[in-house]
Amino acid sequence: MKTRWTVVAASVALAGLIGVSPVQAGEVVNRERRQQERIGQGVQSGELTAKETQRLEKEQVKIEANRKQALADGKLTKRERAELHKEQDRASRHIYRQKHEAQKQPGAK
């Protein structure tokens, strides 16, 4: 239970940090924030295990690092934006699948 709250707190903190990015990448940042919220909601509801959450969080950190690298020169090209959207689409599918798969219960057949 303590691990679950730690992950939720980390998700909320990361979501807060994501909000301080250049205006040019606003839609990308907003999507990162929404995906963080979806992960946090999955943790709170029990839809995500600690291992699943860790994997999804790692994917979000990678997307954020790619965004920062793309913005290192001060602009986000169409190609960079398209690549970030592709990564976010993939991450969104991963979040959906993990939240909606049936969790194996101890002793269940």
N, C-alpha and C positions, 0 to 999 in steps of 0.2 A: 504494500500500500504506500509506503514511504517513497519507493522508487517511482510510482505512478505520479505522485505529487511533485517530485523533483523534475520529472520530465515535463509536466504541465508548466511548472514555473520556468523551466528553461525555454520552452516554446514561446511563452508569453514574453520573456525577456528578448528572445531573438526577434520576435515579431516587432517589438518596440525599436530595436536597432535597425531593422530593415527600413523603417519609415523615414530615415534621414538620408535619402539619396537624391541625386540630381533630378530635376523636374523632367528632363528629357526621357528618363527611364521610368516615369511614373506608373504606367500601366504594368510594366514588368514587376515593379516593386509591390504594387497593389495585389498582383496575383500571388507573389511570394507570401505576402501577409495572409491572404485568404487560405492558401494551402497550409500554412502554419496553424491557422485556426482550425482547419479540418482535422489536422493531426491531433491537436490538443483536445478537440471534441471526441475523437476516437479513443484517446487515452481515458478521458473522464467517463465515457460510457462503457468502457471495457471491451470495445470492439477491436482494440489494438493491444497486442502483447508488448512487453518491454523490448523484446528483440525486434519485432516489426517496427516499433516506434524508432528505435535506434537506427535502423536501416533507412527509414523514410527521412529522418532528420539529417542523416549523412548526405542523402541525395539533395536535400534542400540547401545544405551548406555548400555543396559543389556548385549548384546553380547560382547561389549568391556570389561565390568566388568568380565564376565565369562572367557574371554581370559586372562585377567590379573591374575585372580585367578588360572587358569590352569597353568600359567607360574610362579606362586609364588615360586615353588621349583626349578626353573631354567630350566625345560624341559617340553616339550609338548608330552605326550604319544599318541600313535595311537588312543586310546579310547577318549582322550580329544579332539584331532584334529577332529575325526569323529563327536563328539557331537557339536563342533563349526561349522563344515560344515553343519550339520543338521539344526542348528539354523539359519545359514546364508541362506540356501536354503529356509526356511520358510519365513524369512524376505524379500528375493528377490521376492517371490511370492506375499507377501503383497504389496511391492512397485509396482510391475507390475499391480496388480488388482486395486490399488488405482489410479494409473496414467491413467488407461484405462477405468475405469467406467465412465459412462456419468454423468457429474455434473448436479445437479438439478438447473435450472435457475429460478430466481424469476418470478412468473407469468406463468411459463411453465406448460403444462399439462402432 
